[in-house]
Amino acid sequence: MKILIHSALILSPASPFHKKKKNVLINNGRIEEIGDKNYSADRIIEAEGMILSAGWFDLGTSVGTQGMSKEDLNSLAKRPWQVDLRR
């Protein structure tokens, strides 16, 4: 499946595309091309005003207590995002 991320601002200091707005074509989970062309794709993600960069994850995220909760990532994804400010 080909996915086009259209007009994203790329933040990647080691890349020649750093701080440039480009189209990114992903084919079967791998970046195939980066440029200004309007690539053909099965799905297009409009990224105007968004930033594209690698490697973001949240080290502070946890799901329930191991063995004590029936929650998992799938069940959490199905409900609205919530913040518990009591921690």
KOLDOPA-19944 format. One record per atom (N, C-alpha, C): residue number from 1; residue in one letter; atom name; x, z, y. Coordinates in steps of 0.02 Angstrom, whole numbers, padded with zeros to 5 digits, always signed. Atoms other than C-alpha are relative to their C-alpha. Example, Ala and Ser with C-alpha at 12.3 -4.5 7.8 and 13.67 -1.06 7.14 Angstrom:
REM residues 2
+-----+---------+-------+--------+--------+--------+
: num : residuo : atomo :      X :      Z :      Y :
+-----+---------+-------+--------+--------+--------+
:   1 :       A :     N : +00045 : +00000 : -00059 :
:   1 :       A :    CA : +00615 : +00390 : -00225 :
:   1 :       A :     C : +00045 : +00000 : +00060 :
:   2 :       S :     N : -00042 : -00003 : -00059 :
:   2 :       S :    CA : +00684 : +00357 : -00053 :
:   2 :       S :     C : -00039 : +00037 : +00055 :
+-----+---------+-------+--------+--------+--------+
END
This chain:
REM residues 87
+-----+---------+-------+--------+--------+--------+
: num : residuo : atomo :      X :      Z :      Y :
+-----+---------+-------+--------+--------+--------+
:   1 :       M :     N : +00042 : +00000 : -00059 :
:   1 :       M :    CA : +00000 : +00000 : +00000 :
:   1 :       M :     C : +00044 : +00000 : +00062 :
:   2 :       K :     N : -00038 : +00004 : -00063 :
:   2 :       K :    CA : +00066 : -00047 : +00172 :
:   2 :       K :     C : -00038 : +00038 : +00054 :
:   3 :       I :     N : +00028 : -00038 : -00056 :
:   3 :       I :    CA : +00037 : +00072 : +00318 :
:   3 :       I :     C : +00041 : -00017 : +00062 :
:   4 :       L :     N : -00034 : +00014 : -00063 :
:   4 :       L :    CA : +00078 : +00027 : +00498 :
:   4 :       L :     C : -00014 : +00058 : +00048 :
:   5 :       I :     N : +00006 : -00050 : -00053 :
:   5 :       I :    CA : +00112 : +00167 : +00622 :
:   5 :       I :     C : +00014 : -00039 : +00065 :
:   6 :       H :     N : -00003 : +00044 : -00058 :
:   6 :       H :    CA : +00078 : +00077 : +00786 :
:   6 :       H :     C : +00015 : +00038 : +00064 :
:   7 :       S :     N : -00018 : -00026 : -00067 :
:   7 :       S :    CA : +00162 : +00121 : +00953 :
:   7 :       S :     C : +00018 : +00074 : +00000 :
:   8 :       A :     N : -00022 : -00070 : +00001 :
:   8 :       A :    CA : +00244 : +00286 : +00906 :
:   8 :       A :     C : +00066 : +00007 : +00037 :
:   9 :       L :     N : -00064 : -00016 : -00031 :
:   9 :       L :    CA : +00381 : +00365 : +01010 :
:   9 :       L :     C : +00044 : +00032 : -00054 :
:  10 :       I :     N : -00044 : -00024 : +00054 :
:  10 :       I :    CA : +00525 : +00391 : +00888 :
:  10 :       I :     C : +00051 : +00048 : +00028 :
:  11 :       L :     N : -00051 : -00049 : -00018 :
:  11 :       L :    CA : +00631 : +00547 : +00903 :
:  11 :       L :     C : +00045 : +00011 : -00061 :
:  12 :       S :     N : -00049 : -00005 : +00053 :
:  12 :       S :    CA : +00784 : +00533 : +00792 :
:  12 :       S :     C : +00068 : -00015 : +00030 :
:  13 :       P :     N : -00063 : +00011 : -00036 :
:  13 :       P :    CA : +00951 : +00559 : +00881 :
:  13 :       P :     C : +00051 : -00045 : -00034 :
:  14 :       A :     N : -00049 : +00041 : +00037 :
:  14 :       A :    CA : +01051 : +00470 : +00744 :
:  14 :       A :     C : -00023 : -00073 : -00006 :
:  15 :       S :     N : +00028 : +00067 : +00008 :
:  15 :       S :    CA : +00940 : +00314 : +00753 :
:  15 :       S :     C : +00008 : -00042 : +00063 :
:  16 :       P :     N : -00001 : +00044 : -00059 :
:  16 :       P :    CA : +00956 : +00162 : +00866 :
:  16 :       P :     C : -00069 : -00004 : +00034 :
:  17 :       F :     N : +00068 : +00001 : -00028 :
:  17 :       F :    CA : +00768 : +00184 : +00896 :
:  17 :       F :     C : -00018 : +00064 : +00037 :
:  18 :       H :     N : +00012 : -00064 : -00032 :
:  18 :       H :    CA : +00786 : +00359 : +00971 :
:  18 :       H :     C : -00029 : -00009 : +00070 :
:  19 :       K :     N : +00035 : +00001 : -00064 :
:  19 :       K :    CA : +00667 : +00384 : +01119 :
:  19 :       K :     C : -00029 : -00068 : +00018 :
:  20 :       K :     N : +00031 : +00065 : -00011 :
:  20 :       K :    CA : +00593 : +00210 : +01097 :
:  20 :       K :     C : -00068 : -00003 : -00034 :
:  21 :       K :     N : +00066 : +00009 : +00029 :
:  21 :       K :    CA : +00412 : +00162 : +01064 :
:  21 :       K :     C : +00002 : -00061 : -00044 :
:  22 :       K :     N : -00005 : +00054 : +00049 :
:  22 :       K :    CA : +00405 : +00056 : +00906 :
:  22 :       K :     C : -00057 : +00002 : -00050 :
:  23 :       N :     N : +00045 : +00004 : +00057 :
:  23 :       N :    CA : +00294 : +00000 : +00763 :
:  23 :       N :     C : +00041 : +00012 : -00063 :
:  24 :       V :     N : -00036 : -00018 : +00061 :
:  24 :       V :    CA : +00343 : +00070 : +00593 :
:  24 :       V :     C : -00044 : -00022 : -00060 :
:  25 :       L :     N : +00035 : +00023 : +00060 :
:  25 :       L :    CA : +00292 : -00019 : +00432 :
:  25 :       L :     C : +00025 : +00038 : -00060 :
:  26 :       I :     N : -00016 : -00038 : +00060 :
:  26 :       I :    CA : +00286 : +00089 : +00276 :
:  26 :       I :     C : -00031 : -00037 : -00059 :
:  27 :       N :     N : +00024 : +00035 : +00060 :
:  27 :       N :    CA : +00272 : +00003 : +00106 :
:  27 :       N :     C : +00014 : +00044 : -00061 :
:  28 :       N :     N : -00006 : -00043 : +00059 :
:  28 :       N :    CA : +00239 : +00110 : -00049 :
:  28 :       N :     C : +00042 : +00063 : +00014 :
:  29 :       G :     N : -00032 : -00063 : -00016 :
:  29 :       G :    CA : +00300 : +00268 : +00038 :
:  29 :       G :     C : +00069 : -00004 : +00031 :
:  30 :       R :     N : -00066 : +00008 : -00030 :
:  30 :       R :    CA : +00461 : +00195 : +00110 :
:  30 :       R :     C : -00003 : -00042 : +00064 :
:  31 :       I :     N : -00003 : +00039 : -00062 :
:  31 :       I :    CA : +00500 : +00133 : +00285 :
:  31 :       I :     C : +00031 : -00067 : -00016 :
:  32 :       E :     N : -00024 : +00067 : +00015 :
:  32 :       E :    CA : +00517 : -00055 : +00269 :
:  32 :       E :     C : +00027 : -00034 : +00063 :
:  33 :       E :     N : -00023 : +00032 : -00063 :
:  33 :       E :    CA : +00533 : -00111 : +00451 :
:  33 :       E :     C : -00019 : +00043 : +00059 :
:  34 :       I :     N : +00014 : -00032 : -00064 :
:  34 :       I :    CA : +00541 : -00039 : +00626 :
:  34 :       I :     C : +00012 : -00053 : +00054 :
:  35 :       G :     N : -00010 : +00050 : -00051 :
:  35 :       G :    CA : +00515 : -00152 : +00775 :
:  35 :       G :     C : -00061 : -00006 : +00045 :
:  36 :       D :     N : +00054 : +00013 : -00048 :
:  36 :       D :    CA : +00398 : -00228 : +00903 :
:  36 :       D :     C : -00054 : -00046 : -00027 :
:  37 :       K :     N : +00049 : +00047 : +00029 :
:  37 :       K :    CA : +00307 : -00350 : +00787 :
:  37 :       K :     C : -00063 : +00036 : -00021 :
:  38 :       N :     N : +00063 : -00026 : +00027 :
:  38 :       N :    CA : +00125 : -00324 : +00739 :
:  38 :       N :     C : -00002 : -00018 : -00074 :
:  39 :       Y :     N : -00005 : +00012 : +00072 :
:  39 :       Y :    CA : +00154 : -00310 : +00552 :
:  39 :       Y :     C : -00068 : +00002 : -00032 :
:  40 :       S :     N : +00061 : -00001 : +00040 :
:  40 :       S :    CA : +00017 : -00344 : +00426 :
:  40 :       S :     C : +00001 : +00062 : -00044 :
:  41 :       A :     N : +00003 : -00061 : +00040 :
:  41 :       A :    CA : -00042 : -00184 : +00339 :
:  41 :       A :     C : -00070 : +00013 : -00025 :
:  42 :       D :     N : +00065 : -00019 : +00028 :
:  42 :       D :    CA : -00181 : -00112 : +00232 :
:  42 :       D :     C : -00034 : +00053 : +00043 :
:  43 :       R :     N : +00026 : -00053 : -00043 :
:  43 :       R :    CA : -00200 : +00035 : +00351 :
:  43 :       R :     C : +00042 : +00004 : +00063 :
:  44 :       I :     N : -00036 : -00005 : -00064 :
:  44 :       I :    CA : -00155 : +00053 : +00535 :
:  44 :       I :     C : -00015 : +00069 : +00030 :
:  45 :       I :     N : +00006 : -00064 : -00034 :
:  45 :       I :    CA : -00123 : +00221 : +00617 :
:  45 :       I :     C : +00021 : -00011 : +00072 :
:  46 :       E :     N : -00014 : +00009 : -00071 :
:  46 :       E :    CA : -00135 : +00210 : +00806 :
:  46 :       E :     C : +00035 : +00063 : +00025 :
:  47 :       A :     N : -00040 : -00058 : -00019 :
:  47 :       A :    CA : +00003 : +00324 : +00870 :
:  47 :       A :     C : +00019 : +00000 : +00074 :
:  48 :       E :     N : -00012 : +00000 : -00073 :
:  48 :       E :    CA : -00003 : +00290 : +01058 :
:  48 :       E :     C : -00003 : +00072 : +00024 :
:  49 :       G :     N : -00002 : -00068 : -00025 :
:  49 :       G :    CA : +00048 : +00453 : +01143 :
:  49 :       G :     C : +00023 : +00051 : -00051 :
:  50 :       M :     N : -00023 : -00046 : +00052 :
:  50 :       M :    CA : +00114 : +00527 : +00980 :
:  50 :       M :     C : +00075 : -00009 : -00012 :
:  51 :       I :     N : -00072 : +00001 : +00014 :
:  51 :       I :    CA : +00291 : +00568 : +00925 :
:  51 :       I :     C : +00010 : -00004 : -00076 :
:  52 :       L :     N : -00016 : +00008 : +00071 :
:  52 :       L :    CA : +00363 : +00513 : +00757 :
:  52 :       L :     C : +00072 : +00025 : -00010 :
:  53 :       S :     N : -00067 : -00025 : +00016 :
:  53 :       S :    CA : +00509 : +00612 : +00685 :
:  53 :       S :     C : +00000 : +00023 : -00073 :
:  54 :       A :     N : -00006 : -00018 : +00071 :
:  54 :       A :    CA : +00573 : +00666 : +00515 :
:  54 :       A :     C : +00005 : +00075 : -00010 :
:  55 :       G :     N : -00016 : -00066 : +00024 :
:  55 :       G :    CA : +00572 : +00830 : +00423 :
:  55 :       G :     C : -00036 : +00060 : +00028 :
:  56 :       W :     N : +00035 : -00058 : -00026 :
:  56 :       W :    CA : +00440 : +00942 : +00500 :
:  56 :       W :     C : -00036 : +00038 : -00055 :
:  57 :       F :     N : +00038 : -00043 : +00045 :
:  57 :       F :    CA : +00375 : +01087 : +00398 :
:  57 :       F :     C : -00002 : +00070 : +00029 :
:  58 :       D :     N : +00010 : -00067 : -00028 :
:  58 :       D :    CA : +00317 : +01265 : +00433 :
:  58 :       D :     C : +00024 : +00052 : -00051 :
:  59 :       L :     N : -00028 : -00050 : +00045 :
:  59 :       L :    CA : +00426 : +01398 : +00351 :
:  59 :       L :     C : -00043 : +00064 : -00002 :
:  60 :       G :     N : +00040 : -00061 : -00003 :
:  60 :       G :    CA : +00302 : +01533 : +00403 :
:  60 :       G :     C : -00068 : -00005 : -00033 :
:  61 :       T :     N : +00065 : +00009 : +00031 :
:  61 :       T :    CA : +00154 : +01463 : +00308 :
:  61 :       T :     C : -00001 : +00031 : -00070 :
:  62 :       S :     N : +00009 : -00027 : +00067 :
:  62 :       S :    CA : +00091 : +01557 : +00156 :
:  62 :       S :     C : -00073 : -00007 : -00020 :
:  63 :       V :     N : +00067 : +00008 : +00027 :
:  63 :       V :    CA : -00061 : +01540 : +00045 :
:  63 :       V :     C : -00014 : +00059 : -00044 :
:  64 :       G :     N : +00020 : -00057 : +00040 :
:  64 :       G :    CA : -00137 : +01702 : -00015 :
:  64 :       G :     C : +00059 : +00041 : -00026 :
:  65 :       T :     N : -00051 : -00039 : +00033 :
:  65 :       T :    CA : -00040 : +01827 : -00119 :
:  65 :       T :     C : +00006 : -00026 : -00071 :
:  66 :       Q :     N : -00010 : +00030 : +00066 :
:  66 :       Q :    CA : +00036 : +01759 : -00278 :
:  66 :       Q :     C : -00037 : +00039 : -00053 :
:  67 :       G :     N : +00037 : -00030 : +00054 :
:  67 :       G :    CA : -00081 : +01794 : -00423 :
:  67 :       G :     C : -00063 : +00038 : +00022 :
:  68 :       M :     N : +00057 : -00039 : -00024 :
:  68 :       M :    CA : -00209 : +01882 : -00311 :
:  68 :       M :     C : -00052 : -00043 : +00035 :
:  69 :       S :     N : +00044 : +00043 : -00039 :
:  69 :       S :    CA : -00289 : +01734 : -00221 :
:  69 :       S :     C : -00016 : -00063 : -00039 :
:  70 :       K :     N : +00019 : +00063 : +00032 :
:  70 :       K :    CA : -00385 : +01583 : -00282 :
:  70 :       K :     C : +00010 : -00059 : +00047 :
:  71 :       E :     N : -00013 : +00053 : -00049 :
:  71 :       E :    CA : -00333 : +01484 : -00128 :
:  71 :       E :     C : +00060 : -00041 : -00022 :
:  72 :       D :     N : -00057 : +00045 : +00008 :
:  72 :       D :    CA : -00220 : +01334 : -00142 :
:  72 :       D :     C : -00001 : -00049 : +00058 :
:  73 :       L :     N : -00003 : +00046 : -00056 :
:  73 :       L :    CA : -00171 : +01194 : -00025 :
:  73 :       L :     C : -00061 : -00045 : +00004 :
:  74 :       N :     N : +00060 : +00043 : -00001 :
:  74 :       N :    CA : -00320 : +01087 : -00078 :
:  74 :       N :     C : -00060 : +00037 : +00029 :
:  75 :       S :     N : +00057 : -00038 : -00026 :
:  75 :       S :    CA : -00448 : +01225 : -00042 :
:  75 :       S :     C : +00009 : +00014 : +00075 :
:  76 :       L :     N : -00012 : -00012 : -00071 :
:  76 :       L :    CA : -00366 : +01264 : +00125 :
:  76 :       L :     C : -00012 : -00062 : +00042 :
:  77 :       A :     N : +00009 : +00063 : -00037 :
:  77 :       A :    CA : -00371 : +01081 : +00177 :
:  77 :       A :     C : -00073 : -00017 : +00010 :
:  78 :       K :     N : +00071 : +00017 : -00005 :
:  78 :       K :    CA : -00560 : +01076 : +00152 :
:  78 :       K :     C : -00037 : +00042 : +00051 :
:  79 :       R :     N : +00035 : -00042 : -00049 :
:  79 :       R :    CA : -00601 : +01212 : +00280 :
:  79 :       R :     C : +00033 : -00007 : +00068 :
:  80 :       P :     N : -00029 : +00006 : -00068 :
:  80 :       P :    CA : -00574 : +01216 : +00469 :
:  80 :       P :     C : +00063 : +00043 : +00006 :
:  81 :       W :     N : -00063 : -00035 : -00013 :
:  81 :       W :    CA : -00403 : +01270 : +00528 :
:  81 :       W :     C : -00016 : +00066 : +00035 :
:  82 :       Q :     N : +00012 : -00065 : -00029 :
:  82 :       Q :    CA : -00399 : +01455 : +00571 :
:  82 :       Q :     C : +00067 : +00034 : +00014 :
:  83 :       V :     N : -00059 : -00039 : -00016 :
:  83 :       V :    CA : -00273 : +01570 : +00652 :
:  83 :       V :     C : -00018 : +00074 : -00006 :
:  84 :       D :     N : +00009 : -00071 : +00006 :
:  84 :       D :    CA : -00260 : +01752 : +00603 :
:  84 :       D :     C : +00050 : +00034 : +00046 :
:  85 :       L :     N : -00044 : -00029 : -00050 :
:  85 :       L :    CA : -00189 : +01841 : +00755 :
:  85 :       L :     C : +00016 : +00073 : -00015 :
:  86 :       R :     N : -00011 : -00070 : +00017 :
:  86 :       R :    CA : -00188 : +02011 : +00669 :
:  86 :       R :     C : +00069 : +00011 : -00031 :
:  87 :       R :     N : -00065 : -00008 : +00033 :
:  87 :       R :    CA : -00018 : +01978 : +00585 :
:  87 :       R :     C : +00054 : +00018 : +00048 :
+-----+---------+-------+--------+--------+--------+
END
